[in-house]
């Protein structure tokens, strides 16, 4: 009987689909009933946040956007207030390259839809949005009511919500006594404990091929996040237009295939989701300075030619699947 028990690894896995992407929860070293209950709790929390933060279907966030467009204030939950305050601070730190206030631009480019049409918006409309300059600093919060000094502010927390959900999942797991788990929301991954006697090992998606570009060990309390031009995009001719829009130009960012960051600490999930965006938008020339501003010693960028650039600290952790890759290391 003991020999038979040793043959089955105590790993429970559950998958779902939320935030428009595949979600995977892995729990190690627990009985199936305990693991199943914890995973179910996390999945329900993900759905709650999805329903709360949806940018183009009825939600607390879309109601707030409707109020902004009318020049009115709206009462919102304490949880959403805290998110908006946190996102505003992170936007300021990124010098506006992470800007959840540009939901109107994201919609103009057709990315507020489950399927994208290959249509470039009118140049004048893009120019008007850039001139309106919606910023998180336009938002005023007082006594649980939120308003905007700028009617052009339309919130899209798509670059924040998955990371917030990861942090909530880790918190819920710990409250239930789950010590070893890996939570993956579409490539944004956080780790609790380890996988038996070894750390969790995760893959980083190759931006142009199926499978992993690289792998690394993810330790307790760490998270990893990737922003890429390969999931939400459309092609016009030979030009790829992705959902990662440069708020300064109003156009989808060109010249970068993917950015990956490694984070740790109490808000590792949020940081893994948010921090990859300003590096992506800063581009191959500006990503390293952006990483310094965001306090990210471990980061990597794949440029439009497929060349890999990474920091010295991440080089120590990462293992490329293609041994012929010669990354450009930037201290």
C-alpha positions in Angstrom: 0.0 0.0 0.0 2.8 2.4 0.9 4.5 1.7 -2.4 1.3 2.4 -4.3 0.9 5.7 -2.5 4.4 6.8 -3.4 3.6 6.4 -7.1 1.1 9.3 -7.2 2.5 12.8 -6.8 0.3 14.9 -4.3 -0.3 17.6 -6.9 -3.9 18.9 -7.5 -4.5 21.0 -10.6 -7.6 23.0 -11.7 -8.1 25.1 -14.8 -10.6 27.7 -15.7 -11.1 30.6 -18.1 -11.4 34.2 -16.7 -10.0 37.7 -17.5 -10.1 36.5 -21.1 -7.4 34.0 -20.6 -6.6 30.5 -19.3 -6.1 30.2 -15.5 -4.3 27.3 -13.8 -4.1 26.6 -10.1 -1.7 23.9 -8.8 -1.6 22.9 -5.2 1.1 20.5 -3.8 1.0 18.3 -0.7 -2.7 18.6 0.3 -5.5 16.1 0.3 -7.8 16.4 -2.7 -10.8 17.7 -0.7 -8.7 20.5 0.9 -7.0 21.4 -2.4 -10.3 21.3 -4.3 -11.9 23.6 -1.8 -9.0 26.1 -1.9 -8.9 26.1 -5.7 -12.6 26.6 -5.9 -12.4 29.6 -3.5 -9.7 31.1 -5.7 -11.7 30.6 -8.9 -14.8 32.2 -7.4 -12.6 35.2 -6.4 -11.3 35.5 -9.9 -14.8 35.5 -11.3 -15.9 38.2 -8.8 -13.0 40.4 -9.8 -13.6 39.8 -13.5 -17.3 40.9 -13.0 -16.2 43.9 -11.0 -13.5 45.2 -13.3 -14.8 44.4 -16.8 -14.1 47.5 -19.0 -16.8 47.0 -21.6 -19.5 44.9 -20.1 -21.7 46.0 -17.1 -19.5 46.2 -14.0 -18.6 48.5 -11.2 -15.8 49.9 -13.4 -18.0 50.5 -16.5 -20.5 52.4 -14.3 -17.7 54.6 -13.0 -16.6 55.2 -16.6 -20.1 56.2 -17.6 -20.2 58.7 -14.7 -16.8 60.2 -15.8 -18.1 60.6 -19.4 -21.1 62.7 -18.0 -18.8 64.8 -15.7 -20.5 63.2 -12.7 -19.1 61.5 -9.6 -20.0 57.9 -8.5 -20.0 56.0 -5.2 -17.6 53.0 -5.5 -16.5 50.2 -3.2 -13.6 50.7 -0.8 -11.8 47.9 -2.7 -12.0 49.8 -6.0 -10.9 53.0 -4.3 -7.8 51.3 -3.0 -7.1 49.8 -6.4 -7.4 53.2 -8.1 -5.1 54.9 -5.6 -2.5 52.1 -6.0 -2.7 52.2 -9.8 -2.3 56.0 -9.7 0.9 55.7 -7.7 2.3 53.1 -10.0 1.3 55.2 -13.0 3.2 58.2 -11.5 6.3 56.0 -10.9 6.2 54.9 -14.5 6.1 58.5 -15.7 2.7 57.7 -17.3 3.8 54.8 -19.4 1.5 52.6 -17.3 -1.8 54.5 -17.8 -5.1 52.8 -17.0 -6.9 56.1 -17.8 -6.6 55.5 -21.6 -9.5 53.0 -21.9 -11.0 55.2 -24.6 -7.9 54.8 -26.8 -7.9 51.0 -26.2 -11.6 51.0 -27.3 -10.9 53.1 -30.3 -8.3 50.6 -31.5 -10.9 47.8 -31.2 -9.5 46.0 -28.2 -12.7 46.3 -26.1 -14.0 43.2 -27.8 -13.5 39.4 -27.6 -12.5 39.4 -31.3 -10.5 42.1 -33.0 -11.2 43.5 -36.4 -8.2 44.5 -38.5 -9.2 48.2 -38.8 -7.0 51.2 -38.1 -8.9 54.1 -36.4 -9.1 57.5 -37.9 -5.9 59.4 -37.3 -7.8 62.6 -36.2 -9.6 60.6 -33.4 -6.3 59.2 -32.2 -4.8 62.7 -32.1 -7.9 64.0 -30.2 -7.4 61.3 -27.5 -3.7 62.1 -27.1 -4.5 65.9 -26.9 -7.1 65.2 -24.2 -4.3 63.5 -22.2 -6.3 61.4 -19.8 -4.3 60.6 -16.7 -4.8 58.8 -13.4 -4.0 62.1 -11.7 -7.2 63.5 -13.1 -9.2 61.3 -10.7 -10.4 62.8 -7.5 -11.5 60.5 -4.6 -13.4 61.8 -1.5 -15.6 60.0 1.0 -16.0 57.0 -1.2 -17.0 59.0 -4.2 -14.9 59.2 -7.3 -14.9 61.8 -10.1 -12.6 63.0 -12.9 -11.5 66.5 -13.8 -11.1 65.2 -17.4 -14.1 63.7 -19.2 -11.7 61.7 -21.4 -10.6 59.5 -18.5 -12.0 56.0 -19.2 -10.5 53.3 -16.9 -9.2 50.0 -18.2 -7.5 48.0 -15.5 -6.6 45.2 -17.8 -2.9 45.8 -17.0 -3.6 45.6 -13.2 -6.4 43.2 -12.6 -4.6 39.9 -13.2 -1.8 40.9 -10.8 -4.3 42.0 -8.2 -6.1 38.7 -8.6 -2.8 36.8 -8.0 -2.2 38.6 -4.8 -5.7 37.9 -3.6 -5.3 34.2 -4.5 -2.1 34.0 -2.5 -3.8 35.6 0.4 -6.8 33.3 0.3 -4.5 30.2 0.0 -2.4 31.2 3.0 -5.6 31.9 5.1 -6.6 28.3 4.3 -3.3 26.9 5.4 -2.2 26.1 1.9 1.6 26.4 1.9 2.6 25.2 -1.6 0.8 26.4 -4.7 1.4 27.9 -8.1 -1.2 30.2 -9.7 -1.0 31.1 -13.3 -3.3 33.7 -15.0 -2.4 33.8 -18.7 1.4 33.9 -18.0 1.2 36.0 -14.9 2.4 33.6 -12.2 2.9 33.6 -8.5 4.4 31.0 -6.2 3.8 29.8 -2.7 6.3 27.5 -1.1 7.6 24.9 -3.5 6.9 21.8 -5.6 7.8 19.1 -3.1 11.6 19.2 -2.5 12.3 21.6 -5.3 11.2 25.1 -6.3 8.4 25.6 -8.8 9.8 25.8 -12.3 7.9 28.0 -14.8 8.2 28.7 -18.5 8.3 32.0 -20.3 6.3 31.9 -23.5 8.3 32.3 -26.8 6.7 35.3 -28.5 6.9 33.8 -32.0 6.9 30.0 -31.5 4.8 27.5 -29.5 6.5 26.5 -26.3 8.9 28.2 -23.9 11.6 30.7 -24.7 13.1 30.1 -21.3 12.4 28.6 -17.8 13.3 29.7 -14.3 12.7 28.6 -10.7 10.1 30.7 -8.9 10.5 30.8 -5.2 8.0 31.5 -2.4 6.5 35.0 -2.6 7.8 35.7 -6.1 5.8 36.4 -9.2 6.6 36.7 -12.9 4.7 38.6 -15.5 5.0 38.9 -19.3 3.6 41.5 -21.7 3.6 40.5 -25.3 2.4 41.5 -28.7 1.3 37.9 -29.5 -2.1 37.4 -27.8 -4.3 40.5 -28.3 -3.4 41.9 -31.7 -4.4 42.2 -35.4 -2.5 42.4 -38.6 -2.8 45.0 -41.3 -0.6 44.0 -44.2 2.7 43.1 -42.6 2.2 45.4 -39.6 1.2 44.0 -36.2 -1.0 46.2 -34.0 -1.1 44.9 -30.4 -3.2 46.0 -27.4 -0.2 47.7 -25.7 -0.8 51.3 -26.6 1.8 54.1 -26.1 -0.2 56.8 -24.3 2.1 59.5 -25.7 1.6 58.6 -29.4 -1.9 57.0 -29.2 -0.6 54.1 -31.3 0.1 50.4 -30.4 3.8 49.9 -29.5 6.0 48.7 -32.3 9.6 47.3 -32.0 9.1 44.9 -29.0 7.8 41.4 -29.0 7.7 40.7 -25.2 8.9 41.9 -21.8 9.2 39.7 -18.7 9.7 40.9 -15.2 10.4 39.0 -11.9 9.0 40.5 -8.7 8.7 39.7 -5.0 7.0 40.8 -1.8 3.5 41.5 -0.5 2.3 42.9 -3.8 4.4 40.8 -6.2 1.4 39.9 -8.3 0.3 43.5 -9.0 3.9 44.5 -9.7 4.4 41.6 -12.1 1.4 42.7 -14.1 1.9 46.5 -14.0 5.6 46.8 -14.3 6.1 45.0 -17.6 3.9 47.6 -19.4 6.2 50.7 -19.0 9.2 48.6 -20.0 7.4 47.4 -23.2 6.3 50.9 -24.1 9.8 52.4 -23.3 11.0 50.1 -26.1 14.4 48.5 -26.8 16.2 51.8 -26.2 14.4 52.9 -23.0 13.5 49.6 -21.2 16.5 49.5 -18.9 16.0 53.0 -17.6 12.3 52.2 -17.1 13.2 49.1 -15.2 15.3 51.2 -12.9 12.5 53.6 -12.3 10.2 50.7 -11.5 12.8 49.2 -9.2 13.1 46.0 -11.2 16.5 44.4 -11.1 15.3 41.3 -12.9 13.8 42.0 -16.3 14.0 40.9 -20.0 13.0 42.3 -23.3 12.7 40.6 -26.7 13.0 43.2 -29.5 11.3 43.1 -32.9 14.2 41.2 -34.4 13.9 38.5 -31.7 17.1 39.6 -30.0 17.0 39.1 -26.2 18.1 41.8 -23.8 18.2 41.1 -20.1 19.5 42.4 -16.8 22.5 40.9 -15.0 20.3 39.8 -12.1 17.8 37.9 -14.3 20.7 36.2 -16.2 21.6 34.5 -13.0 18.1 32.9 -12.8 17.0 32.1 -16.3 17.7 29.1 -18.5 17.0 29.4 -22.2 15.5 26.4 -24.0 17.6 27.3 -27.1 21.2 27.0 -26.0 22.3 29.1 -29.1 20.6 32.2 -27.7 23.2 34.9 -26.9 21.4 37.5 -24.8 22.6 41.1 -24.6 23.2 41.6 -20.9 22.6 45.2 -19.6 23.8 45.7 -16.0 
